[in-house]
Each structure stands twice: as structure tokens, then as C-alpha cells.
Amino acid sequence: MTPTTRKFYVTTAIDYANGEPHLGHAFEKIGADCVARYHRLRGEPVHFVIGMDEHGQKVAQAAEEAGAEPQAWVDGIAERFRVAWDELGISHDDFIRTTEARHARAVQELFRRIRERGHIFEGVYSGYYCVGCEAFKLEKDLDDQGRCPIHPSREIKWVEEPNFFFRLSAFGPWLLERYAAHPDFVRPAAKMNEIRNVVADGLQDISVSRARVPWGIPWPDDPDHTVYVWFEALTNYLSATGFPDASYTELWPADLHIIGPDIVRFHAALWPAMLEAAGLEPPRGVWCHGWVNLAGARFSKSAGVHLTLREAIDRHGPDALRYFLLREVPWDGDGTFSLERFDVRYTADLADGYGNLVSRVLAMIERYLDGTVPPYAADTDLDRARTTTLERYVAAMDGHLLHDGAARALELVADANAFIEARAPWALAKAGNRAALAETLGALAATLAAITAMLTPFLPGKTATVCRALGRDAADVSLVTTEMRGVSGNRVRKIPPLFPKPPAAA
């Protein structure tokens, strides 16, 4: 692996400011943070953007129900999201809000370029509108009861209003050609097939203004309209680069948009078409994660799922929640959250697995070698297992299969614990076999350092503690070269249990 100077620009969907952060929001931000941290371990400069989607009818309604002005409402919601992401260790470089002046500036310029190229026209929209999605719906998009399948508890509304339209239909052939040229543009592959079929079936021109929704960015040259919330929300990825300043190309195009399955069409069809219409380069890739379900229902405000993010964090702490979500829920599919499974993984993987290995290795180095990691030849079975497992870990993480990456790290934990039992360092110390003892504990220290590097994207707080215990600075952790994982000659120190067991499980 060699270091690179190419930036890696990764974004998440911006969260709609109509309620509290929940586990569905957290799953996406934690996963994207894991991706960003992994690329930093690879030696890449990273620009990681998250944020808030603060305009639109749904936000205005939520503010009205709370008896607040829209701006005051979104200010309060944004602060609660910031606090939650700080607690969960989300290492974003920017927190973009669509009520910021820099965003309105980018939206206005993007619209100007699209209009200049003849892709905006006036018309009258007649059709269904889902306030929950803030999206126009065709009749074929509704369920058997005539409701939005994503927000079945909300009544779908029939809307007739004069609007400005974007000629999305003109970009169908271009999109299909681009998909063919870049078959990994949308991943997993099933989502690429899904969006290809949608576009092949034919695209409708889309209304990109609203005539009776005052909470939004004013439509240029027409004060009776505001910019359709999706048209302006997608632009946040450009706003965060400084667009239209010339320096925006230092970040753009984005390397990866990380999104949920309900918004694939916006990101994989509408957004590239908007950029092409404006003469701008489309993003390099879109990753669509799945749903996190609880008792058969996905986490969302409208679904009424009642396990709060606060309750989930308090169960075993923020790092443990990060690990559990990314280990238990496939990053390329749906998964189920349960407190029972959380308890099982916490005990087996973290307390009895990684945490126990940390305690054993540090204690033995301190007891048998006066607290100093010995030099050794790196030619044991554990060294070979470490090399092989690291290769498998990198392959999984490069493919954004975060659950597999976490599993590889825990496999190496199991290998290290088996190595301890096979080598019995206590017996080597008792027999005075200093050479074998040094080889054994040197291999274990190097392996513990490697596992800690592998788990850093998942457990950034806990692994920083282990780095310090191994005599290293967490900022030095890297996957660029094997040597940078070395800890030979370092002084170690014992630490309290990383993952204390709750009384009932002790």
C-alpha cells in the first residue's frame, strides 16, 4: 500500500430538520465516518461533509406545530444533531446547512447555468405530492391504498400549481450511456440495476419550484416561487466545496455520496442530470446502504419506532454502538437492531474478545518483560495470520463492506487469543526461555497494534486509549506500511477494562 495525495471527498445525505436524530440517521453517519477514517488510515487526505436539510413544507409544518419560527426551529434541531454526532465521534470536516448564505449562492448559480443552457421551462404541475418525501409521485409510485409506500401514515396530496420545470426527460439517454460506461457508479450492484431500469422506463420532466411554500430559497426573478427542496438540497454537495468560486474544483467531483435506499433516484438520476445540464462534472460514485429495522419497522420519525438514540448510546457507550451497528447490519443490505443482540456482541466481541486481548497482552508484557515491547523476527504463525487477515480487511474496506472489515479484525483477535494458549507465555517465563518469550510477546504486541489500527474506524475512542497504552500516539496509526504498525521498544502500561461488563453479565 502506498500513500496518495489525492483528496477523497465523501458526503452523506443531509438530515431533514423536522425532528430529533434517531438510529437511522446515526447508522448512515457512523458508516460514512468509518469510510472516512479508513481512507485517512490509508494515508489519503479526506474531506467529509454532513449537514442539515432545512427548507421545505415539512420543516415549516414542524416549526408551526412547535409554535416556533422556521429559522429558530431549524437552529435548535441542527444543534441537537451536532451534539449527537460529536458524542458518536463523527469526524466530519464540514457541517453544511441549507439555510446558510453560501448554499443559497451555490443554488442560484447552478440554476443560472441550467437555465442558460435551455433546460428550464414554465408549466403547470398536476399530480400527487408526498410531504414526507418532499417529492412528486406518479400513480405507479403509490401503494394499493394510494399512499406513499415510504410514508404510508401520511395522506398523499393532489397538487395543481404553476411551476418551473427541469427537462429531466432529455437526459435519459445520457444517463444510460453513463451507467454503461461506469457500471460501478451506483453500488451495491442491485441498486445500479434498479436505477438503470427506472431510467430505461422513461423519465418525466420534474417541477423544480413551489408556488405556495414560502420557506425556501427564493426562485430567481420570481418572488412568488421558492426553489423545490430537492433541487436545492442536492446542491449542498457543491455548496460545501465553495462553488462557484474557482477553488471548488479542489474538491469536486465528489468521490462518494453515501445515501439511503429511498433517495437513490434523486442521487443517481436527477443529480447527475442537473450537473450535466449545468455543464458540471457528476460525482464519481453513490453508495446505497440499507435500512436498520427494529421489530420489523425501519427507524424513521414517521414509522414511530420508539427506541431512542439516547437509549441506544447509554446501553454500552458510543463506541460500542458504532461497532455493533456496523458489525451487525450489512453495509450493503438491511439489518435488524435489537438490544439483546447488542448485549451479545458487546460481551462476545468487545468485552471477552478485543478488550480481553488488550488486557492480557499489556499485563504479560508488563509482568514478564518489565513493560517494554521486545524486538523479534516477525516469523511466527501469528505474524503470517496477521498479514493475510490485513489483506482481507483491506479488500473488504475498499469495497465498503464495513461489516466484513469488522469481522476480519475480530478473526485476528481470535487468532491472537489462540496463539496465547498455544505458546503459554507464563510457562515460557517460568522456564526462563527468554528468546521464545520475547518472540511470543513481540508477535502479540504487533498483532494487537494491527488489530487496533483495523478497529480504529469502528472504535475511535477506545482504540485511541489502546494506542496510548502501547506507547504510541493515535494520530500515528496508519495502514500505509507494515512498519508504521510496529511497537518494538515501546513502554506499555496497563489500563482499566476497555469494555466493562454490566453487573448482570459479569
MIMARMI-173481 format. One record per residue (C-alpha): residue in three letters; x, y, z; chain. Coordinates in Angstrom, 3 decimals, always signed. Each point is the difference from the previous one (the first is absolute). Layout:
<recs>
residuo, x, y, z, cadena
ala, X, Y, Z, A
...
</recs>
This chain:
<recs>
residuo, x, y, z, cadena
met, +0.000, +0.000, +0.000, A
thr, +1.387, +3.406, -0.888, A
pro, -1.187, +3.388, +1.226, A
thr, -1.828, +2.340, -2.363, A
thr, -0.489, +3.753, -0.108, A
arg, -3.348, -0.172, -1.835, A
lys, -2.848, +1.305, +2.082, A
phe, -2.893, -2.279, +0.878, A
tyr, -3.223, +2.044, +0.153, A
val, -2.786, -1.939, +1.729, A
thr, -3.472, +1.219, +0.950, A
thr, -3.139, -1.297, +1.643, A
ala, -3.593, +0.945, -0.618, A
ile, -0.804, +3.163, +1.915, A
asp, -2.545, -0.651, +2.747, A
tyr, -3.441, +1.528, -0.172, A
ala, -0.569, +2.480, +2.831, A
asn, -3.433, -1.139, +1.105, A
gly, +0.867, -2.071, +3.089, A
glu, +2.641, -1.499, +2.255, A
pro, +2.951, -2.095, -1.232, A
his, -0.780, -3.715, +0.136, A
leu, +1.813, -3.277, -0.608, A
gly, -0.701, +0.111, -3.725, A
his, +1.816, +3.326, -0.245, A
ala, +2.775, -1.321, +2.231, A
phe, +0.546, -3.145, -2.072, A
glu, +0.732, +2.029, -3.120, A
lys, +2.268, +2.511, +1.759, A
ile, +1.925, -2.706, +1.881, A
gly, +0.470, -2.019, -3.185, A
ala, +1.177, +3.019, -1.976, A
asp, +2.332, +0.946, +2.838, A
cys, +1.428, -3.519, -0.074, A
val, +0.644, +0.387, -3.737, A
ala, +1.635, +3.412, +0.531, A
arg, +2.192, -1.250, +2.858, A
tyr, +1.061, -3.030, -2.032, A
his, +1.145, +2.199, -2.878, A
arg, +1.970, +2.133, +2.444, A
leu, +1.687, -3.196, +1.228, A
arg, +0.911, -0.639, -3.634, A
gly, +1.889, +3.286, +0.000, A
glu, -2.553, +1.915, -2.093, A
pro, -1.055, +3.584, +0.731, A
val, -3.738, -0.144, +0.655, A
his, -2.765, +2.599, -0.145, A
phe, -3.093, -1.364, +1.743, A
val, -3.252, +2.002, -0.104, A
ile, -3.280, -0.486, +1.835, A
gly, -2.764, +2.500, +0.690, A
met, -3.616, +1.029, +0.260, A
asp, -2.796, +0.384, -2.563, A
glu, -1.959, +2.905, +1.484, A
his, -2.496, +1.235, -2.599, A
gly, -3.296, -1.297, -1.308, A
gln, -3.593, -0.565, +0.960, A
lys, +0.681, -2.748, +2.533, A
val, +2.412, +2.169, +1.996, A
ala, -2.378, +2.956, -0.069, A
gln, -2.805, -2.228, +1.314, A
ala, +2.196, -1.381, +2.803, A
ala, +0.977, +3.517, +1.057, A
glu, -3.629, +1.128, -0.020, A
glu, -1.052, -2.986, +2.107, A
ala, +2.738, +0.909, +2.500, A
gly, -1.132, +3.642, +0.080, A
ala, +3.356, +1.226, -1.324, A
glu, +1.271, +2.007, -2.923, A
pro, +1.618, -2.263, -2.621, A
gln, +3.521, +1.402, +0.433, A
ala, -0.092, -0.307, +3.775, A
trp, -1.350, -3.537, -0.378, A
val, +2.740, -1.179, -2.362, A
asp, +2.681, +1.687, +2.124, A
gly, -1.084, -2.072, +2.982, A
ile, -0.251, -3.235, -1.990, A
ala, +3.425, +0.525, -1.582, A
glu, +1.582, +0.446, +3.411, A
arg, -1.509, -3.266, +1.248, A
phe, +1.377, -1.821, -3.026, A
arg, +3.436, +1.560, +0.542, A
val, +0.065, -1.156, +3.624, A
ala, -1.019, -3.543, -0.975, A
trp, +2.684, -0.270, -2.698, A
asp, +2.667, +1.357, +2.335, A
glu, -0.888, -2.619, +2.592, A
leu, +0.190, -2.750, -2.613, A
gly, +3.420, +1.167, -1.183, A
ile, -1.050, +1.035, -3.504, A
ser, +3.153, +1.562, -1.465, A
his, -1.600, +2.267, -2.613, A
asp, +1.948, +2.886, -1.477, A
asp, -3.073, +2.091, -0.782, A
phe, -3.591, +0.259, +1.203, A
ile, -1.975, +1.610, -2.817, A
arg, -3.432, +1.519, +0.631, A
thr, -2.322, +0.939, -2.831, A
thr, -1.004, +3.218, +1.769, A
glu, +3.573, +1.310, -0.359, A
ala, +0.807, +2.797, -2.438, A
arg, +2.738, -2.075, -1.677, A
his, -2.595, -2.612, -0.901, A
ala, -2.514, +2.490, -1.442, A
arg, +2.808, +1.473, -2.103, A
ala, +0.897, -3.403, -1.436, A
val, -3.652, -0.848, -0.722, A
gln, -0.566, +3.275, -1.832, A
glu, +3.110, -0.493, -2.140, A
leu, -0.822, -3.611, -0.818, A
phe, -3.509, +1.032, -1.038, A
arg, +1.405, +2.831, -2.149, A
arg, +2.252, -2.404, -1.891, A
ile, -2.791, -2.526, -0.563, A
arg, -2.387, +2.706, -1.205, A
glu, +2.590, +1.513, -2.337, A
arg, +0.329, -3.385, -1.710, A
gly, -3.748, -0.145, -0.639, A
his, -0.975, -2.734, +2.453, A
ile, -2.557, +1.986, +2.075, A
phe, -3.524, +0.781, -1.204, A
glu, -3.302, +1.200, +1.502, A
gly, -3.058, -2.200, +0.340, A
val, -2.777, -1.194, +2.312, A
tyr, +0.519, -2.987, +2.272, A
ser, -2.975, -2.280, +0.656, A
gly, +0.640, -3.113, +2.017, A
tyr, +0.642, -1.626, +3.344, A
tyr, +2.436, +1.395, +2.557, A
cys, +1.332, -1.770, +3.093, A
val, +0.899, +2.514, +2.672, A
gly, +1.953, -2.694, +1.871, A
cys, +2.319, -0.552, -2.980, A
glu, -0.324, +3.608, -1.184, A
ala, -0.380, -1.637, -3.399, A
phe, -2.454, -0.154, -2.866, A
lys, -1.413, -3.487, -0.590, A
leu, -1.406, -1.741, -3.030, A
glu, -3.013, -2.247, +0.510, A
lys, +2.215, -3.058, -0.586, A
asp, +2.171, +1.101, +2.946, A
leu, -2.902, -0.359, +2.478, A
asp, -1.057, -3.133, +1.877, A
asp, -3.319, -1.822, -0.325, A
gln, -1.626, +2.492, +2.376, A
gly, +1.185, +2.945, -2.067, A
arg, +2.620, +1.039, +2.550, A
cys, +3.736, +0.475, -0.120, A
pro, +1.596, -3.358, +0.927, A
ile, +2.765, +1.801, +1.937, A
his, -2.448, +2.165, +2.006, A
pro, -3.226, -2.050, +0.084, A
ser, -1.256, +1.841, +3.087, A
arg, -0.123, +3.293, -1.921, A
glu, -2.858, +0.913, -2.300, A
ile, +1.254, +0.581, -3.541, A
lys, -1.006, +3.393, -1.393, A
trp, -1.174, +0.905, -3.494, A
val, +1.712, +3.229, -1.083, A
glu, -0.715, +2.350, -2.879, A
glu, +2.219, +3.073, -0.253, A
pro, +2.031, +2.029, -2.511, A
asn, +3.648, -1.005, +0.260, A
phe, +3.336, +0.094, -1.724, A
phe, +1.126, -3.343, -1.402, A
phe, +3.341, -1.666, -0.695, A
arg, +0.247, -2.016, -3.247, A
leu, +1.045, -3.205, +1.740, A
ser, -1.506, -2.109, -2.782, A
ala, +2.653, +1.253, -2.426, A
phe, +2.779, -1.586, +2.044, A
gly, -1.188, -3.614, -0.026, A
pro, +2.258, -1.096, -2.872, A
trp, +2.994, +1.810, +1.506, A
leu, -0.585, -1.681, +3.374, A
leu, -0.244, -3.462, -1.558, A
glu, +3.227, +0.590, -1.923, A
arg, +1.715, +1.142, +3.183, A
tyr, -1.213, -3.031, +1.950, A
ala, +1.363, -2.242, -2.750, A
ala, +3.358, +1.766, +0.068, A
his, +0.152, +0.037, +3.805, A
pro, -1.753, -3.175, +1.217, A
asp, +1.218, +0.597, +3.572, A
phe, -1.428, +3.519, +0.151, A
val, -2.746, -1.263, +2.316, A
arg, +0.760, -2.777, +2.456, A
pro, -0.991, -2.592, +1.102, A
ala, -0.642, -1.457, -3.461, A
ala, -3.683, -0.630, +0.744, A
lys, -0.528, +3.745, +0.386, A
met, +1.769, +0.660, -3.284, A
asn, -2.389, -2.407, -1.697, A
glu, -2.941, +1.674, +1.716, A
ile, +0.834, +3.512, -1.156, A
arg, +0.920, -1.188, -3.505, A
asn, -3.473, -1.557, -0.317, A
val, -1.673, +3.167, +1.272, A
val, +1.792, +2.159, -2.553, A
ala, -0.582, -2.515, -2.812, A
asp, -3.753, +0.156, +0.721, A
gly, +0.078, +3.734, -0.777, A
leu, +0.473, +3.093, +2.120, A
gln, -2.533, +2.762, +0.578, A
asp, +0.872, +3.682, -0.011, A
ile, +0.081, +1.116, +3.622, A
ser, -1.425, +3.067, +1.691, A
val, +2.862, +1.900, +1.646, A
ser, -1.905, +2.837, +1.642, A
arg, -2.880, +0.269, +2.440, A
ala, -2.595, +2.770, -0.231, A
arg, -1.494, -0.240, +3.494, A
val, +2.931, -1.048, +2.222, A
pro, +1.601, +3.214, +1.280, A
trp, +2.637, -1.708, +2.215, A
gly, +2.752, -0.487, -2.537, A
ile, +2.535, +1.702, -2.231, A
pro, -1.742, +2.611, -2.188, A
trp, -0.269, -0.931, -3.657, A
pro, +2.154, +2.362, -2.084, A
asp, -2.044, +2.785, -1.612, A
asp, -3.320, -1.272, +1.360, A
pro, -0.770, +0.797, +3.680, A
asp, -3.232, -2.053, -0.129, A
his, +2.023, -3.230, -0.204, A
thr, +2.608, -1.744, +2.106, A
val, +2.481, -2.580, -1.215, A
tyr, -1.292, -3.571, +0.331, A
val, +1.624, -1.451, +3.094, A
trp, +1.608, -2.966, -1.758, A
phe, +1.399, +2.161, -2.781, A
glu, +1.748, +2.184, +2.562, A
ala, +0.826, -2.697, +2.567, A
leu, +2.061, -2.032, -2.463, A
thr, +2.038, +3.111, -0.700, A
asn, +1.419, -0.127, +3.538, A
tyr, +2.760, -2.284, -1.276, A
leu, +1.154, +2.852, -2.239, A
ser, -0.661, +2.706, +2.604, A
ala, +2.441, -1.684, +2.363, A
thr, +2.788, +0.252, -2.597, A
gly, -0.268, +3.794, -0.289, A
phe, -1.761, -0.127, -3.375, A
pro, -0.098, +2.157, -2.091, A
asp, +3.453, +1.227, +1.084, A
ala, +2.707, -1.449, -2.232, A
ser, +1.512, -1.886, +2.960, A
tyr, -3.027, -2.334, +0.124, A
thr, +1.769, -2.334, -2.430, A
glu, +2.509, -0.831, +2.734, A
leu, -2.769, -2.168, +1.470, A
trp, -2.437, -0.584, -2.835, A
pro, -1.055, -2.469, -1.320, A
ala, -0.946, -1.850, +3.161, A
asp, +1.525, -3.461, +0.276, A
leu, -2.926, -1.522, +1.874, A
his, -3.538, +0.997, +0.965, A
ile, -1.255, -2.308, +2.792, A
ile, -3.795, -0.168, +0.093, A
gly, -2.997, -2.103, +0.998, A
pro, -2.139, -2.109, -2.357, A
asp, -2.950, +2.401, -0.135, A
ile, +1.993, +2.731, -1.770, A
val, +1.952, -1.948, -2.625, A
arg, -1.976, +1.515, -2.891, A
phe, +0.803, +3.542, +1.097, A
his, +3.731, -0.677, +0.333, A
ala, +0.543, -2.400, -2.890, A
ala, -2.281, +1.589, -2.637, A
leu, -1.183, +3.525, +0.867, A
trp, +3.292, +1.240, +1.503, A
pro, +2.301, -1.168, -2.834, A
ala, -2.481, +1.394, -2.532, A
met, -0.066, +3.385, +1.775, A
leu, +3.789, +0.154, -0.058, A
glu, +0.205, -1.012, -3.658, A
ala, -2.635, +2.637, -0.819, A
ala, +2.185, +2.612, +1.700, A
gly, +3.170, -1.169, -1.742, A
leu, +1.500, -1.417, +3.204, A
glu, +1.593, -3.355, +0.686, A
pro, -2.186, -2.587, +1.800, A
pro, +1.137, -1.748, +3.199, A
arg, +2.210, -3.058, -0.323, A
gly, -2.166, -2.360, +2.024, A
val, -3.098, -0.607, +2.112, A
trp, -0.182, -2.585, +2.782, A
cys, -3.438, -1.068, +1.179, A
his, -0.144, -1.607, +3.444, A
gly, -3.084, -1.831, +1.228, A
trp, -2.534, +0.513, +2.771, A
val, +0.500, -0.592, +3.699, A
asn, -3.151, -1.685, +1.273, A
leu, -1.438, -0.437, +3.476, A
ala, -2.777, -2.563, +0.396, A
gly, -0.564, +0.034, -3.744, A
ala, -0.211, +3.775, -0.386, A
arg, +2.767, +2.270, -1.230, A
phe, +1.203, +2.859, +2.161, A
ser, -1.687, +3.213, -1.089, A
lys, -2.096, +2.729, +1.564, A
ser, -3.071, -1.008, -1.999, A
ala, +0.335, -3.709, +0.833, A
gly, -0.373, +0.773, +3.699, A
val, +2.827, -2.307, +1.112, A
his, +0.536, +0.794, +3.655, A
leu, +3.533, -1.055, +0.927, A
thr, +1.787, +3.333, +0.294, A
leu, +3.558, +0.737, -1.000, A
arg, +0.651, +1.024, +3.607, A
glu, -1.123, -3.412, +1.265, A
ala, +2.183, -1.786, -2.554, A
ile, +3.114, +2.022, +0.901, A
asp, -0.538, -0.401, +3.723, A
arg, -0.243, -3.780, -0.302, A
his, +3.762, -0.561, -0.432, A
gly, +1.462, +3.333, -1.076, A
pro, +0.493, +1.752, -3.364, A
asp, +2.925, -2.091, -1.262, A
ala, -1.800, -3.254, +0.727, A
leu, -3.084, +1.261, -1.858, A
arg, +2.155, +0.944, -2.997, A
tyr, +1.564, -3.452, -0.087, A
phe, -3.280, -1.852, +0.474, A
leu, -1.851, +1.835, -2.762, A
leu, +2.797, -0.490, -2.517, A
arg, +0.705, -3.607, +0.956, A
glu, -3.602, -1.151, +0.331, A
val, -1.654, +1.844, -2.907, A
pro, +1.450, -0.740, -3.453, A
trp, +1.168, +3.252, -1.589, A
asp, -1.367, -1.286, -3.322, A
gly, -3.410, -1.136, +1.271, A
asp, -2.636, +0.199, +2.708, A
gly, +0.453, -1.151, +3.584, A
thr, -1.733, -0.143, +3.353, A
phe, +0.878, +1.811, +3.198, A
ser, -0.861, -1.639, +3.282, A
leu, +1.249, +0.699, +3.499, A
glu, +0.418, -3.735, +0.560, A
arg, +2.372, -0.317, -2.959, A
phe, +1.775, +3.170, +1.093, A
asp, +0.661, -1.594, +3.405, A
val, +1.257, -3.233, -1.600, A
arg, +2.433, +1.749, -2.359, A
tyr, +1.167, +2.360, +2.710, A
thr, +0.920, -2.894, +2.273, A
ala, +1.376, -2.414, -2.606, A
asp, +1.780, +2.316, -2.429, A
leu, +0.990, +2.933, +2.162, A
ala, +0.215, -1.001, +3.674, A
asp, +1.134, -3.636, -0.378, A
gly, +1.637, +0.522, -3.406, A
tyr, +1.960, +3.164, -0.754, A
gly, -0.145, +1.443, +3.521, A
asn, +1.199, -3.220, +1.618, A
leu, +2.849, -0.332, -2.508, A
val, +1.159, +3.545, +0.771, A
ser, +0.032, -0.715, +3.732, A
arg, +1.865, -3.325, -0.390, A
val, +2.713, +1.286, -2.331, A
leu, +0.726, +3.174, +1.971, A
ala, +0.042, -1.874, +3.299, A
met, +2.396, -2.683, -1.258, A
ile, +2.430, +2.522, -1.517, A
glu, +0.030, +1.937, +3.238, A
arg, +0.354, -3.081, +2.180, A
tyr, +2.512, -2.023, -2.016, A
leu, +1.977, +2.640, -1.930, A
asp, -0.019, +3.003, +2.363, A
gly, -2.549, +1.785, -2.170, A
thr, +2.104, +0.266, -3.178, A
val, -1.019, -1.501, -3.354, A
pro, +2.890, -2.180, -1.200, A
pro, +1.462, -0.067, -3.521, A
tyr, -0.583, -3.303, -1.835, A
ala, +0.356, -1.576, -3.441, A
ala, -3.735, +0.116, -0.968, A
asp, -0.007, -3.594, -1.230, A
thr, -2.700, -1.689, +2.050, A
asp, -3.306, -1.494, -1.086, A
leu, -1.684, +3.043, +1.508, A
asp, +2.098, +2.342, -2.153, A
arg, -1.059, -1.877, -3.121, A
ala, -3.645, +0.015, +1.108, A
arg, +0.265, +3.736, +0.599, A
thr, +1.262, +0.649, -3.519, A
thr, -2.716, -2.123, -1.610, A
thr, -2.784, +1.445, +2.120, A
leu, +1.100, +3.565, -0.659, A
glu, -0.177, -0.647, -3.749, A
arg, -3.548, -1.321, +0.380, A
tyr, -0.910, +2.976, +2.191, A
val, +1.262, +2.474, -2.598, A
ala, -1.942, -1.774, -2.759, A
ala, -3.200, +0.201, +2.050, A
met, +0.450, +3.643, +0.945, A
asp, +0.979, +1.040, -3.525, A
gly, -3.315, -1.522, -1.103, A
his, -1.888, +1.879, +2.764, A
leu, -1.014, -3.309, +1.591, A
leu, +0.453, +1.364, +3.490, A
his, -1.608, -2.972, +1.737, A
asp, +2.572, -2.273, -1.642, A
gly, +2.838, +2.320, +1.004, A
ala, -1.058, -0.161, +3.640, A
ala, -0.292, -3.787, -0.231, A
arg, +3.566, -0.289, -1.316, A
ala, +1.326, +1.981, +2.964, A
leu, -1.824, -2.300, +2.430, A
glu, +1.383, -3.051, -1.802, A
leu, +3.476, +1.276, +0.793, A
val, -1.039, +0.471, +3.634, A
ala, -0.951, -3.681, +0.075, A
asp, +3.316, -0.955, -1.636, A
ala, +1.920, +1.989, +2.611, A
asn, -1.873, -1.583, +2.901, A
ala, +0.624, -3.467, -1.466, A
phe, +3.693, +0.896, -0.381, A
ile, +0.147, +0.898, +3.692, A
glu, -1.430, -3.363, +0.997, A
ala, +2.320, -1.888, -2.355, A
arg, +3.172, +1.874, +1.059, A
ala, -0.866, +0.331, +3.726, A
pro, +2.224, +3.035, +0.752, A
trp, -0.334, -0.671, +3.744, A
ala, +1.616, -3.395, -0.486, A
leu, +2.792, +1.506, -2.127, A
ala, +0.684, +2.556, +2.726, A
lys, +0.042, -2.643, +2.705, A
ala, +2.446, -2.103, -2.052, A
gly, +2.240, +3.012, -0.586, A
asn, -0.290, -0.285, -3.791, A
arg, +0.572, +3.694, -0.696, A
ala, +0.410, -0.342, -3.779, A
ala, -3.300, -1.822, -0.488, A
leu, -1.723, +2.347, +2.445, A
ala, +1.240, +3.055, -1.909, A
glu, -1.103, -1.485, -3.321, A
thr, -3.438, -0.846, +1.395, A
leu, -0.701, +3.344, +1.669, A
gly, +1.563, +1.941, -2.891, A
ala, -2.344, -1.718, -2.433, A
leu, -2.955, +0.655, +2.298, A
ala, +0.861, +3.686, +0.424, A
ala, +0.361, +0.481, -3.765, A
thr, -3.272, -1.826, -0.583, A
leu, -1.790, +2.029, +2.660, A
ala, +1.265, +3.172, -1.691, A
ala, -1.252, -1.264, -3.372, A
ile, -3.425, -0.923, +1.408, A
thr, -0.215, +3.413, +1.623, A
ala, +0.729, +1.678, -3.334, A
met, -2.625, -2.151, -1.716, A
leu, -2.607, +0.843, +2.642, A
thr, +0.785, +3.731, +0.107, A
pro, -2.714, +0.880, -2.574, A
phe, -2.536, -1.875, +2.153, A
leu, +1.182, +0.783, +3.559, A
pro, +1.915, +3.289, -0.241, A
gly, -0.238, +0.876, +3.688, A
lys, +0.946, -3.396, +1.402, A
thr, +2.776, -0.623, -2.509, A
ala, +1.569, +3.362, +0.855, A
thr, +0.222, -1.231, +3.599, A
val, +1.709, -3.210, -1.140, A
cys, +2.431, +1.956, -2.179, A
arg, +1.110, +2.005, +3.012, A
ala, +0.329, -3.187, +2.044, A
leu, +2.313, -1.363, -2.722, A
gly, +2.149, +3.107, +0.226, A
arg, -1.250, +1.550, -3.212, A
asp, -1.974, +3.058, -1.048, A
ala, -3.393, -0.813, -1.537, A
ala, +0.754, +2.537, -2.748, A
asp, +2.869, -2.229, -1.161, A
val, -2.204, -3.026, -0.688, A
ser, +0.192, -0.881, -3.684, A
leu, -0.517, -2.824, -2.444, A
val, +2.419, +1.403, -2.574, A
thr, +2.959, -2.183, +0.978, A
thr, +0.500, -2.986, +2.248, A
glu, +2.837, +1.763, +1.797, A
met, -2.273, +2.795, +1.195, A
arg, -1.901, -2.551, +2.056, A
gly, +3.182, -1.031, +1.850, A
val, +0.244, +0.543, +3.744, A
ser, +3.314, -1.714, +0.773, A
gly, +1.900, +1.807, +2.734, A
asn, -3.055, +1.884, +1.261, A
arg, -0.882, +0.167, +3.672, A
val, -3.534, -1.209, +0.668, A
arg, -2.358, +0.564, +2.882, A
lys, -3.013, -1.887, +1.241, A
ile, -3.411, +1.653, -0.255, A
pro, -3.400, -0.635, +1.579, A
pro, -2.284, -2.392, -1.914, A
leu, -0.960, +1.548, -3.338, A
phe, -3.470, -1.505, +0.008, A
pro, -1.188, -0.642, +3.557, A
lys, -2.706, -2.589, +0.237, A
pro, -3.294, +1.141, +1.494, A
pro, -0.789, -1.598, +3.364, A
ala, -2.495, -2.476, -1.476, A
ala, +2.592, -1.290, -2.485, A
ala, +2.999, -0.051, +2.339, A
</recs>
